[in-house]
Structures are given as C-alpha cells and as structure tokens.
C-alpha cells in the first residue's frame, strides 16, 4: 500500500528537525530547471502568476534566488517536517518514531509542484509552486505538461515492489492531476471525509484536509497494508460509510467535529 498527499503552502524551517535521518528528492535536476525559469520572473510576474500579494511575491522571489544545491541538513529540512498546512496538522510527523519514518519512506509520498514527488524525509528548501500554476517551461505550458509521466513512473517503481499494490489517494484534485491513473499499476482508492452540519453531511475544507493527515498517520502508525484495515479507520470520530461510498471512492463520515 502506498499513500499520496499534497504539500502545504505554510512552511516551518525554524523548528529543528525531529529526525536525524534524511534523503534527497529524486528529481532535483528537474527542480533546478524550474528554479531557473522562476528566477527570470519579477516579483510582479510572480504576483500575477500565483495570485499573491506583493509581500508574498517578494518573499518567493527571494526564495527562488536563495534556492541552491547540494541540499544538506544545514540548509534544508525533511519535507514531512517542513510543511505545516491543515493536512500536516493531522499528520503530526514531528512525533513520528524512527520506525514510523522508516516505514513511511516506503509507503508515503508527497506530490510537489517543484519536486514532482517527495519521500517524507526528502530534504527541501523554502519554496512555493502550486501544481496548478501556469508556468511555461520551454514548450511545456504548465507543470502537468512539465512532469508528464515522471510522477506516475516514480509511483509505479514503489508499487511494483509491494505485495499489495494499492494506491491511497489522499491528495487534492489539483495535485493528483499530475498522476495518470490509467497508467498506475495498482488499484486506486480515494477517501473523502464529510462532517454533519445543519442536518447534512458536507465536505468542510479544514476538517477534510486535517482528516487526510489523520488517515495518513493512521496508515503509518498501524502499518496498514489491507483495504479491510483501512476501512476500520475511526480516528477523531470518523467512520466508513458504505451507503455514501461509490466504488473505489470511499466516504468517511463524522457526526460531530472535534
């Protein structure tokens, strides 16, 4: 079983890493190509391209200028510990044990606009580049074109080594769009999470994103390898709903946010 999640806009490079281990992204050469293109953008260009305030555009302009290789533990941080958005609030990778990190390295991937795909302990430097950004790189009109089948091929490399090749899609539509489902050598399960509000179960962005992180942590901590065990996910009040699920699109409900 292999799970994929999205990255986060919010980053934390101040807190020390809680893991002495680290690894390097597999597509650093491609990341360098993207950085080269981004360095030719002015703060105003970045602001328009990413719909950012002038302040955020200035911050990312400086990030691209300062981005450099080689990565090491002094100038970079493991991805699962650097990202700090809603998904990572549920994941809480900072409290992973060494065994959790070791297992996650083989069973969890983070999709990334700049890096394509990351292992949890892959080092990254501060950046912002959402997968949906319309960044032209040569003849490639956007990041989906730029990454092509590379991300899917990288997922298959992992899936083909596993006894139960199942891909758990816990990423957003924007990020999973870089994956070519028809070429994935595994069954793809896409969980969604809904909370009861005003008498109806609804997708509530903050809670749903956090739930993706909670399920990811559940998979890692419990070394989940079967769909039966995944269906038994019951963290923070969520439970599997057969009636609201459709095929490989599984729905988990919660009657009271907590």
C-alpha positions as a Markdown table, in Angstrom:
| # | Residue | x | y | z |
|---|---|---|---|---|
| 1 | Unk | 0.0 | 0.0 | 0.0 |
| 2 | Unk | 1.2 | 3.5 | -0.9 |
| 3 | Unk | -0.4 | 6.8 | 0.1 |
| 4 | Unk | 0.0 | 10.1 | -1.6 |
| 5 | Unk | -0.8 | 13.5 | 0.0 |
| 6 | Unk | -0.4 | 17.2 | -1.1 |
| 7 | Unk | 2.2 | 19.6 | 0.1 |
| 8 | Unk | 1.3 | 22.8 | 2.0 |
| 9 | Unk | 1.7 | 26.5 | 1.4 |
| 10 | Unk | 2.7 | 27.1 | 5.0 |
| 11 | Unk | 6.3 | 26.1 | 5.9 |
| 12 | Unk | 8.3 | 25.9 | 9.1 |
| 13 | Unk | 12.0 | 26.0 | 8.8 |
| 14 | Unk | 12.7 | 27.4 | 12.3 |
| 15 | Unk | 11.8 | 24.3 | 14.4 |
| 16 | Unk | 14.6 | 21.8 | 14.5 |
| 17 | Unk | 14.1 | 18.5 | 12.6 |
| 18 | Unk | 13.0 | 15.6 | 14.8 |
| 19 | Unk | 14.7 | 13.1 | 12.6 |
| 20 | Unk | 18.4 | 12.6 | 12.3 |
| 21 | Unk | 17.8 | 10.7 | 9.0 |
| 22 | Unk | 17.1 | 12.4 | 5.7 |
| 23 | Unk | 17.0 | 11.6 | 2.0 |
| 24 | Unk | 17.2 | 13.5 | -1.3 |
| 25 | Unk | 14.5 | 14.2 | -3.9 |
| 26 | Unk | 14.8 | 12.0 | -6.9 |
| 27 | Unk | 14.0 | 14.8 | -9.4 |
| 28 | Unk | 16.5 | 17.5 | -8.3 |
| 29 | Unk | 17.7 | 18.1 | -11.8 |
| 30 | Unk | 14.1 | 18.9 | -12.9 |
| 31 | Unk | 13.7 | 21.2 | -9.9 |
| 32 | Unk | 16.8 | 23.1 | -11.0 |
| 33 | Unk | 15.1 | 23.6 | -14.4 |
| 34 | Unk | 12.0 | 25.1 | -12.7 |
| 35 | Unk | 14.0 | 27.3 | -10.4 |
| 36 | Unk | 16.0 | 28.7 | -13.4 |
| 37 | Unk | 12.7 | 29.7 | -15.1 |
| 38 | Unk | 11.3 | 31.1 | -11.8 |
| 39 | Unk | 14.4 | 33.2 | -11.3 |
| 40 | Unk | 13.6 | 35.1 | -14.5 |
| 41 | Unk | 10.3 | 36.2 | -13.1 |
| 42 | Unk | 10.0 | 39.6 | -11.4 |
| 43 | Unk | 8.0 | 40.0 | -8.1 |
| 44 | Unk | 5.2 | 41.5 | -10.2 |
| 45 | Unk | 5.3 | 38.4 | -12.5 |
| 46 | Unk | 5.1 | 36.1 | -9.6 |
| 47 | Unk | 2.3 | 38.0 | -8.0 |
| 48 | Unk | 0.2 | 37.8 | -11.2 |
| 49 | Unk | 1.1 | 34.1 | -12.0 |
| 50 | Unk | 0.3 | 32.9 | -8.5 |
| 51 | Unk | -2.3 | 35.4 | -7.5 |
| 52 | Unk | -0.2 | 36.5 | -4.5 |
| 53 | Unk | 0.0 | 39.8 | -2.6 |
| 54 | Unk | 3.1 | 41.9 | -3.3 |
| 55 | Unk | 4.6 | 40.9 | 0.1 |
| 56 | Unk | 4.2 | 37.1 | -0.6 |
| 57 | Unk | 5.6 | 37.6 | -4.1 |
| 58 | Unk | 8.7 | 39.4 | -2.7 |
| 59 | Unk | 9.2 | 36.5 | -0.3 |
| 60 | Unk | 9.1 | 33.9 | -3.0 |
| 61 | Unk | 11.2 | 36.0 | -5.3 |
| 62 | Unk | 13.9 | 35.8 | -2.6 |
| 63 | Unk | 13.3 | 32.1 | -2.1 |
| 64 | Unk | 14.0 | 31.3 | -5.7 |
| 65 | Unk | 17.1 | 33.4 | -5.6 |
| 66 | Unk | 18.4 | 31.7 | -2.5 |
| 67 | Unk | 17.5 | 28.2 | -3.5 |
| 68 | Unk | 20.7 | 26.1 | -4.1 |
| 69 | Unk | 22.1 | 22.7 | -4.2 |
| 70 | Unk | 23.5 | 20.5 | -2.8 |
| 71 | Unk | 20.9 | 20.0 | -0.1 |
| 72 | Unk | 22.1 | 19.0 | 3.4 |
| 73 | Unk | 20.7 | 19.1 | 6.9 |
| 74 | Unk | 22.2 | 22.6 | 7.4 |
| 75 | Unk | 20.4 | 24.3 | 4.6 |
| 76 | Unk | 17.3 | 22.1 | 4.1 |
| 77 | Unk | 14.7 | 20.2 | 6.1 |
| 78 | Unk | 12.7 | 16.9 | 5.6 |
| 79 | Unk | 9.5 | 17.6 | 3.7 |
| 80 | Unk | 7.1 | 16.0 | 6.1 |
| 81 | Unk | 8.5 | 18.2 | 8.9 |
| 82 | Unk | 8.8 | 21.4 | 6.8 |
| 83 | Unk | 5.2 | 21.5 | 5.5 |
| 84 | Unk | 2.7 | 22.9 | 8.1 |
| 85 | Unk | -0.7 | 23.1 | 6.5 |
| 86 | Unk | -4.0 | 21.5 | 7.5 |
| 87 | Unk | -3.1 | 18.0 | 6.3 |
| 88 | Unk | 0.1 | 18.2 | 8.3 |
| 89 | Unk | -1.8 | 19.3 | 11.4 |
| 90 | Unk | -3.4 | 15.8 | 11.2 |
| 91 | Unk | -0.2 | 14.0 | 10.2 |
| 92 | Unk | 1.9 | 15.4 | 13.1 |
| 93 | Unk | 5.0 | 13.9 | 11.6 |
| 94 | Unk | 7.2 | 15.7 | 14.2 |
| 95 | Unk | 6.0 | 13.0 | 16.7 |
| 96 | Unk | 6.8 | 10.0 | 14.4 |
| 97 | Unk | 9.2 | 7.4 | 15.9 |
| 98 | Unk | 12.3 | 6.4 | 13.9 |
| 99 | Unk | 10.4 | 3.3 | 12.9 |
| 100 | Unk | 7.4 | 5.3 | 11.7 |
| 101 | Unk | 9.7 | 7.4 | 9.5 |
| 102 | Unk | 11.4 | 4.3 | 8.1 |
| 103 | Unk | 8.1 | 2.7 | 7.2 |
| 104 | Unk | 6.7 | 6.0 | 5.8 |
| 105 | Unk | 9.7 | 6.2 | 3.5 |
| 106 | Unk | 8.4 | 3.1 | 1.7 |
| 107 | Unk | 4.7 | 3.8 | 2.0 |
| 108 | Unk | 4.1 | 7.6 | 1.7 |
| 109 | Unk | 4.8 | 10.1 | -1.0 |
| 110 | Unk | 4.1 | 13.9 | -1.1 |
| 111 | Unk | 3.3 | 15.4 | -4.5 |
| 112 | Unk | 5.0 | 18.7 | -5.3 |
| 113 | Unk | 4.9 | 21.3 | -8.0 |
| 114 | Unk | 8.7 | 22.0 | -7.7 |
| 115 | Unk | 9.9 | 18.5 | -6.9 |
| 116 | Unk | 7.3 | 16.3 | -8.6 |
| 117 | Unk | 7.3 | 13.7 | -5.8 |
| 118 | Unk | 8.9 | 13.5 | -2.4 |
| 119 | Unk | 9.6 | 10.9 | 0.2 |
| 120 | Unk | 8.7 | 12.1 | 3.8 |
| 121 | Unk | 12.4 | 12.6 | 4.7 |
| 122 | Unk | 13.5 | 14.1 | 1.4 |
| 123 | Unk | 15.2 | 17.5 | 2.1 |
| 124 | Unk | 13.6 | 20.6 | 0.7 |
| 125 | Unk | 14.3 | 24.3 | 0.9 |
| 126 | Unk | 11.6 | 27.0 | 1.2 |
| 127 | Unk | 9.6 | 27.4 | -1.9 |
| 128 | Unk | 6.1 | 28.0 | -3.2 |
| 129 | Unk | 4.9 | 26.5 | -6.5 |
| 130 | Unk | 1.5 | 25.0 | -6.6 |
| 131 | Unk | 0.9 | 22.3 | -9.1 |
| 132 | Unk | -1.9 | 24.3 | -10.9 |
| 133 | Unk | 0.5 | 27.2 | -11.6 |
| 134 | Unk | 0.5 | 28.1 | -15.3 |
| 135 | Unk | 4.3 | 28.2 | -15.6 |
| 136 | Unk | 5.6 | 27.8 | -19.1 |
| 137 | Unk | 8.9 | 25.8 | -19.3 |
| 138 | Unk | 10.1 | 25.7 | -22.9 |
| 139 | Unk | 7.3 | 24.2 | -25.0 |
| 140 | Unk | 5.5 | 22.8 | -21.9 |
| 141 | Unk | 2.6 | 25.1 | -21.0 |
| 142 | Unk | 2.2 | 24.2 | -17.4 |
| 143 | Unk | 3.5 | 21.9 | -14.6 |
| 144 | Unk | 1.3 | 19.0 | -15.6 |
| 145 | Unk | 3.0 | 19.0 | -19.0 |
| 146 | Unk | 6.4 | 19.5 | -17.5 |
| 147 | Unk | 6.1 | 16.5 | -15.2 |
| 148 | Unk | 4.4 | 14.3 | -17.8 |
| 149 | Unk | 4.5 | 10.7 | -16.8 |
| 150 | Unk | 7.5 | 11.0 | -14.4 |
| 151 | Unk | 5.5 | 11.2 | -11.2 |
| 152 | Unk | 3.4 | 8.2 | -12.3 |
| 153 | Unk | 6.5 | 6.2 | -13.2 |
| 154 | Unk | 8.0 | 7.0 | -9.8 |
| 155 | Unk | 4.9 | 5.8 | -8.0 |
| 156 | Unk | 4.9 | 2.6 | -10.1 |
| 157 | Unk | 8.5 | 1.9 | -9.1 |
| 158 | Unk | 7.4 | 1.8 | -5.5 |
| 159 | Unk | 4.1 | -0.1 | -6.1 |
| 160 | Unk | 5.9 | -2.8 | -8.1 |
| 161 | Unk | 8.0 | -3.7 | -5.1 |
| 162 | Unk | 5.0 | -4.2 | -2.8 |
| 163 | Unk | 3.0 | -7.3 | -2.1 |
| 164 | Unk | -0.3 | -5.4 | -2.1 |
| 165 | Unk | -0.1 | -2.7 | -4.8 |
| 166 | Unk | -2.8 | -0.3 | -3.7 |
| 167 | Unk | -2.6 | 3.5 | -4.1 |
| 168 | Unk | -4.4 | 5.5 | -1.5 |
| 169 | Unk | -5.2 | 9.0 | -2.9 |
| 170 | Unk | -5.3 | 11.5 | -0.1 |
| 171 | Unk | -4.1 | 14.4 | -2.3 |
| 172 | Unk | -6.2 | 17.2 | -3.6 |
| 173 | Unk | -7.6 | 17.2 | -7.1 |
| 174 | Unk | -5.0 | 19.8 | -8.1 |
| 175 | Unk | -2.1 | 17.7 | -7.1 |
| 176 | Unk | -3.4 | 14.3 | -8.0 |
| 177 | Unk | -3.9 | 15.7 | -11.5 |
| 178 | Unk | -0.2 | 15.1 | -12.1 |
| 179 | Unk | -0.8 | 11.4 | -11.8 |
| 180 | Unk | -2.0 | 9.4 | -14.8 |
| 181 | Unk | -4.5 | 6.9 | -13.2 |
| 182 | Unk | -4.8 | 4.7 | -16.3 |
| 183 | Unk | -1.0 | 4.0 | -16.1 |
| 184 | Unk | -0.9 | 3.3 | -12.3 |
| 185 | Unk | 0.0 | -0.3 | -11.7 |
| 186 | Unk | -2.4 | -0.6 | -8.7 |
| 187 | Unk | -6.0 | -0.2 | -7.6 |
| 188 | Unk | -6.6 | 3.4 | -6.6 |
| 189 | Unk | -8.7 | 4.2 | -3.5 |
| 190 | Unk | -9.8 | 7.8 | -3.0 |
| 191 | Unk | -11.1 | 8.5 | 0.5 |
| 192 | Unk | -13.2 | 11.6 | 1.2 |
| 193 | Unk | -14.4 | 13.0 | 4.5 |
| 194 | Unk | -17.7 | 14.7 | 5.4 |
| 195 | Unk | -18.9 | 16.2 | 8.6 |
| 196 | Unk | -22.5 | 16.6 | 9.8 |
| 197 | Unk | -23.7 | 20.2 | 9.6 |
| 198 | Unk | -27.3 | 21.5 | 9.6 |
| 199 | Unk | -28.6 | 18.0 | 9.2 |
| 200 | Unk | -26.5 | 17.1 | 6.2 |
| 201 | Unk | -23.0 | 15.6 | 5.7 |
| 202 | Unk | -20.8 | 18.1 | 3.9 |
| 203 | Unk | -17.2 | 18.5 | 2.8 |
| 204 | Unk | -15.8 | 21.1 | 5.2 |
| 205 | Unk | -12.4 | 22.1 | 3.8 |
| 206 | Unk | -10.4 | 22.5 | 7.1 |
| 207 | Unk | -11.8 | 19.3 | 8.7 |
| 208 | Unk | -11.5 | 17.3 | 5.5 |
| 209 | Unk | -7.8 | 18.3 | 4.9 |
| 210 | Unk | -6.9 | 17.5 | 8.5 |
| 211 | Unk | -8.7 | 14.2 | 8.2 |
| 212 | Unk | -6.4 | 13.3 | 5.2 |
| 213 | Unk | -3.5 | 13.8 | 7.5 |
| 214 | Unk | -5.2 | 11.8 | 10.3 |
| 215 | Unk | -5.7 | 8.9 | 7.9 |
| 216 | Unk | -2.1 | 9.1 | 6.7 |
| 217 | Unk | -0.9 | 9.0 | 10.2 |
| 218 | Unk | -3.2 | 6.0 | 10.9 |
| 219 | Unk | -1.7 | 4.2 | 7.9 |
| 220 | Unk | 1.8 | 4.9 | 9.1 |
| 221 | Unk | 1.4 | 4.2 | 12.8 |
| 222 | Unk | -0.5 | 1.0 | 12.3 |
| 223 | Unk | 1.5 | -0.2 | 9.2 |
| 224 | Unk | -1.8 | -0.6 | 7.3 |
| 225 | Unk | -1.5 | -2.9 | 4.3 |
| 226 | Unk | -5.0 | -4.1 | 3.6 |
| 227 | Unk | -8.2 | -2.4 | 2.5 |
| 228 | Unk | -10.1 | -4.1 | 5.3 |
| 229 | Unk | -7.8 | -2.4 | 7.8 |
| 230 | Unk | -8.2 | 0.9 | 6.0 |
| 231 | Unk | -12.0 | 0.7 | 6.3 |
| 232 | Unk | -11.6 | 0.4 | 10.0 |
| 233 | Unk | -10.2 | 3.9 | 10.3 |
| 234 | Unk | -12.1 | 5.5 | 13.2 |
| 235 | Unk | -9.9 | 8.4 | 14.3 |
| 236 | Unk | -11.4 | 11.6 | 15.7 |
| 237 | Unk | -14.9 | 10.2 | 15.3 |
| 238 | Unk | -14.8 | 9.3 | 11.6 |
| 239 | Unk | -16.3 | 6.0 | 10.3 |
| 240 | Unk | -16.6 | 4.4 | 7.0 |
| 241 | Unk | -20.0 | 4.8 | 5.2 |
| 242 | Unk | -20.9 | 2.0 | 2.8 |
| 243 | Unk | -24.0 | 3.8 | 1.6 |
| 244 | Unk | -22.2 | 7.1 | 0.7 |
| 245 | Unk | -19.3 | 5.4 | -0.9 |
| 246 | Unk | -19.2 | 4.7 | -4.6 |
| 247 | Unk | -16.8 | 2.0 | -6.0 |
| 248 | Unk | -13.3 | 3.0 | -5.1 |
| 249 | Unk | -14.4 | 6.4 | -3.9 |
| 250 | Unk | -14.8 | 5.8 | -0.2 |
| 251 | Unk | -16.6 | 8.2 | 2.1 |
| 252 | Unk | -15.9 | 8.5 | 5.8 |
| 253 | Unk | -18.5 | 10.4 | 7.9 |
| 254 | Unk | -18.3 | 12.2 | 11.3 |
| 255 | Unk | -21.4 | 13.2 | 13.3 |
| 256 | Unk | -19.7 | 15.8 | 15.4 |
| 257 | Unk | -16.5 | 17.8 | 14.6 |
| 258 | Unk | -13.9 | 17.6 | 17.4 |
